[in-house]
């Protein structure tokens, strides 16, 4: 658990049992609900011994692992000194890059429709925008911003003295060559050639069209490995359905089609595009930043023994030292899950599927002291949801807000709600480390 001094400065994290004992004796008070942080009432930072912790980061495209560790020296009975690393806190940060990409595509469609409609003249804008140095697409910039935001918050709750980052580099041409074996060298033809047939039903001598194995509506790409020829009836019948569902009654055809699929390269490209910006932003914090190759992380993980996960990889980032007996002696069994949710939308209207305004949102985001996403405690005195519940609130201007809990969703008047924590762009959960052996 995170611990703050009386003057609000971070101290060394403590065990949950220690935090419960301090709260029970009245020596500490709850400073933050999630991640749980206490503030000591009788100790200042100058009166405490703070050795500092290291923050280790394993960046990823869909998620990033962060781990707070403590490095101490240990002397054996024969007088030899070894360096041991102890895991203190593990965090899994889940990005929302795909959602941002879909929102940008949807907004582009709305604007394109307005430009082609019979409205006032709006000149098309394509390549006339100015992009400064270090520009990143919104979905990529979000990955860097979210990691830096979590790092800034962790520095408020823990005495971070060093930051260690795993630096990944992916050779996209080499991956394309290695993954493209067995797939067509170029795009699938738009017309049938002699001897070609439908990949789904085997019909030949009929008009064939290009079909996406993984539909673009489900995240599929235009890579040649995701394209094949299909007859018009099969193309219409499949539509955007998963190919496993469409060919469930033809396992032989399904196995042939799935052999063509290759993992997408978007995640590798995203890592290559964001690694330099991430290191540059972390260096601006003023804390010493060290980058380490992924091969060293893999070697440390194999020495420790656990399975692969972002949080366990983050624990293994960095050198363990060269002395005999250097090891990681404590693995974190519980993981905080930080999911990026955003801070709402600037749009004051809700559009329909075609981009036309469907309803008007209120100008204010805060009603009766609450905003959507706030963590609240709801007290329901009667009815089906009678009891005390903790969850996220979705506000309404009428004052009767909606509260979402793990068991469901219900409405409650604002008089029965107690604010626990303001919305900060993340949702929080807790899970056990899945990479550890039972």
N, C-alpha and C positions, 0 to 999 in steps of 0.2 A: 504494500500500500504506500501511496505517496504521503510524505510528511512535510509540512511547512512550519517554520519557526514562528515565534510570536510576532515578529516584524514582517512576516509574509515571504521570507526567503526560503528556498528549497533546502531540505535536509536529506540525509540518506533514507531511502525507502525502508520500510519495516515489514515484518510478517503480519498477516491479518490478525493472528491471535494477539500480538502486541498492540495493534491498533484497537482491538476490542477492549483490552485491559485499560488502555489510556482513556478511552471514552467512558468506561464504567467508573473509573476513579475520578472523573471530572477534570483530568489534566489536559484534555484535548476536546476540540469541537469539530464538527463536520464542516469542512470548507467547500467541498464540491461533491456532488452526488456521483457523477460518472465522468471520468474514472475517479474512483473513490479516493478522496484526499482529506486528511485531517490537519488541523492547525493546533500546535502546542500552545498552551496558555502560560507556561512557566519557563520557557527557554527561548533565548534569542540565538541568532546565527553565530554571534561572536562567542557564545558560551558552549557551543557544540563542536564536536570533532567531525569534520566532513572531509572524507578522502576523495570523493568524487566518483562518478560512474561514467562508463563509456556507452555511447549510443551506436549500435550497429544496424546497418540498413541493407536489406536485400531487395533492390528495385525489381519491379515486374510491370508488365503491361496491364494486366487485369487486377493485380493486387501486389502490395508491397509488404514485406515483413520487417518489423522493427523490434529490437531487443535491447534492453538496458542490462548491462553486465557490470560486474565488479571483479577487478583483477587484483589478486593478493599473492604474496609470496608464502611458500610453505617449506619448512625445513624438515627433512626426514631424520630418522634416528642416527644415520651414519654421517650427518652433517651436510648433506647435499641440499641445495635450495632449488625449488621448482616453482614455476608460475602456474597458478590455477585460475580458471575463469568460472565465475558463478553467474548464472542467469537470475535476474531479479524480476523483470517485467517483460512480457512478450505481447506484441500488438500486431494484428493483421489488419492492414488498411486496404479496403476494397474501393477501387476507383469506379467512376461512372463515365469513363470515356466513350463506351458504345452508346449510352443514352444521349450524351452531348452530340455525338455524330448524327444520330437519328434525328435529334431536334434541329440540327443545322440543315440536314437534307429536307426535312419537312418545311422549314422556313424558306429555303430556296425554292421549293415547289410553290409555296404561296406567292412569293414575289414573281416567279416566272408566270404564273397564271394571271396576276394583275397586269403584268407588262403586255401580255398577249391579248388581254380582254379589250373590249371597246370602251376604254376609259381614257382619261387625259393622257397625253403623250408622256411616256417615261422611257428615256433612251436606255438601251441595254448596257449593263456594266459587267465586263468580264475581266480583262487584264489591265484595267486602268487604276487599280488600287496600289497604294504605296506601302510596301512592307519594309520595316526597319530591320536593322541587324538583330539576329537572334530570334526572328519571328517564328512562332510555332502555331500550328492549327489549334483551335480552341480545345479539341479533345485531347491533344498532346500537352498543351499548356496546363490543362487541368491536372495531369499526372504530376507535373513538377510542383504546381501550386499546392496540391493536397499534401504531398510529402513534406514540403517546407512548412505548411501550416501545422501539421502534427509535430514536427521537430520543434517549432517555436513553443507550442503548448507544453511539450515534455520538458523543455528547459525551464518553464515556470514551476514545475512540480518536482524536478529532480536536478541535482547538481551535475550537469553534463560537462565533462572536461575534454572529451575527445569524441569525434565522429568518425566511424569507419564505414565505408561504402564499398559494396561489391561493384566492380566495373565490368559490364558485359559488352562484348563486341561480336556482332553476328555478320558473317560473310553471306550476304543475300544471294549473289550469283552462285556461290558454291552450294548453298542450300537449295536453290532452284534446280541446279543440275543434279544434285543427289536425290532430291525428292521427285524429280520429273522422270525418273527411269520407268519405262513402261507406259508413260502418258504420251499423247501426241506432241510433236515438236512445236506445232503452231496452233492457232485457233481452229476450232472445228469448222469444217466447211458448211456453208449455208445451203448447199444443194447436194443431193445424193449423187455419189459417183457409182460407177459400175461395181456391183457386188456388195454395196453397203446396205445395211438393214437397220431397223429400229433397235436400239439397245435395250428396250423394255419388253417388247413383244416378239422381236425377230422378224417383223414384216419387211419384205423387200419389194422393190418395184413400185413404191408409193412415195409421194412427196414427204421429205424429211425436213425438220427444222432443228435449230440449235436449242438445246434445253439445258438448264442449270441443274446439276444433281442436287446441290444444296441451293434452294431458292434464294434469290437476293433478299427477299423479304425476311428470310431467316438467317441472314448473315453470310450468305454465299458470295463468292467473288467471281470475277470474269477470267480467272486463271484457266489455261487449257485443261488442267487436270479436273476442273469442275464442269467442263462442257462435254456434251455428247450429242449424237443425232437421235432424234425420236420422231415417230410419225405424229401427225397432227392429232388424232384421237388420244394417243397416250399423253401427248403434251398437255392437252386440255384436261384430261382426267387427273393427271398428277397435280397440275397447278402449283401451288406453294406447299403441298403436303410433303412431309419427310419421305425420303425414298425408302426408308425401312418400312414405313406404313404402306406405301403404294405397292411395293413388291413383296409384301409379307407372304403371299401365297405362291411366290416363285423364288424359293431360297437360292437356287442355282444362279438365276439372273441377278439377284441381289448381291451375291458374293462377287460376281464379275464386275458389277458397277462399283461396289465399294472399294475394289482393288485399284480403281482409277483415282480415288480421292487422295489428296495429299494435305497435310496440315497447312493452314493459311500462313502467309508470311507477314501479315499485318502487325502481329505482336513483335516480331523481330525488328521490323522497320521502326516501330514506335520506340523500342529500346535504343536503337542507334540514334534516333533523332533527339531523344531527351536526355541522354547520359551527360553530355557536355553542359547543358543548361542546369541540370540538377547539381552537378559538382560546383558550378559557378555560384549558384544561389546558396548552397550550403557554406561555401567559403566566405560569403558575405555575412554570415552570422558572427564571425569573430572567433569561433571555436576551431581549433586545429582539425583539419579534415584529411583523412588518409584513404586512398583508394587501393583496393586489392583485387587481383584477378579471380575469376570464378573457379579456376582450377585449384586454388588454395582453399577456397570454401569447400569444394567437393572432397579434397583430401582430409580436411578437418572433420567433415561429416562422416566420412568412412571410418575415421579413427574413433569417433564417439559412438557410432553405431545406429543412431535413429534413422528413420525413413526420411524422405525428402519432403519438406514443406517450406513455405516462405519464412515462417517464424524460426524454425530450426536452422535454416540456412543463415538467417540473420545472426543467430547465436554463434555460428561457426565462421563468420566473416572476420578476417584479420589473422595475423600470425600468432601462433601459440607460443613462440619462443623456440630456442634451440637446445635448451637444457633437458636432461633426462627427467621424466616425471611430469612435464608440462601437459596439462589436460584440461578439459571442461568437466567440472565435478558436479555441477548442478544444472539440471534442465527444468525449464518452467513448464508445469503441467497444465496451467490454466492460461488461456489466451483472451485478451481483449479484442473484440472485433469492431473496428471503426469503419462504417460504411458511409461514403460520401453521398449526401442527399441534396446538396445545394441549399440555397437560401430563398427559394421561391422564384417567381417570375416577375419581370418588369411589366409584362403585358397586362392591361387593364380590361381586356375582353377575352372570353373563352371562345376560340373558333371551333367550327364543326370540321368534319373530315375534308371539306373542300376549301377551308380557309376563310369562310364567311363568319362574321361575329355571331355567336349564338346567345351569349348573355354578357352583361356588364358586371365586372367585379367592383367591389367598393374601393374607394381611393385609399383608405387606410388599411394597413396590414395588422394593426393591433386593436383589439376590441376588449373592453373591460379589463385591460391589463395583461391580456394573453395574445400570443401570436401563434400561428400554425407551426407545429414542430416543438413547442415548449414541452418539457417534461413536467407533468402535474400529478398530484395525488387527489383522486376523486373519492368523495364520501357519498355513497348512495344509501339512503335510509330505508327504502322499501322497493318492492318490485323484484323483477327477475335478477337484476344486477345489484341487489342489496349487498353492501360491504364496502371495503376500502380497496381501491384499485390504483395502480401506478401505470401510467402510459403517456403517449404523445397525444396532444390535443390538436384538433382542426377547428379553427374559430369560425363563428358566424356573427353577423352584425346584430342578430336578434338577442344574443347573450346566452343562447342555449347551444353549447359547444359539443363537438363530437370527440370522444376519447377512445383511442385505439390501444388495446391491451393484447397480450399473447393469446387470450382466450376469445377475443371478439371485440366488437365495437358497439358503443352505446352513447346516448346523448345525456348530458348533465348540465344543469344551470351553472353559470359562472360562480354563484355564491358557494357552491359545493366543491370548488376546485382550489387547490393550494399549489402555488408555483414552487417547483423544486429546482429547476434549472432552465435557463433560457436556451432556445434553439441556437446552435452554433454551426450548422451546416453538416453535422454528422449524426448518424444514429449509432447507438452503442449496444453491444451484446457481449455475451460471455460464453465461451465454449472450452471443452477440454482439448488438449493437444492431440490431434489424430495421428501424428507421426510416431508417437511413443508406443512401445510394445506394452501389451496388457500384462 
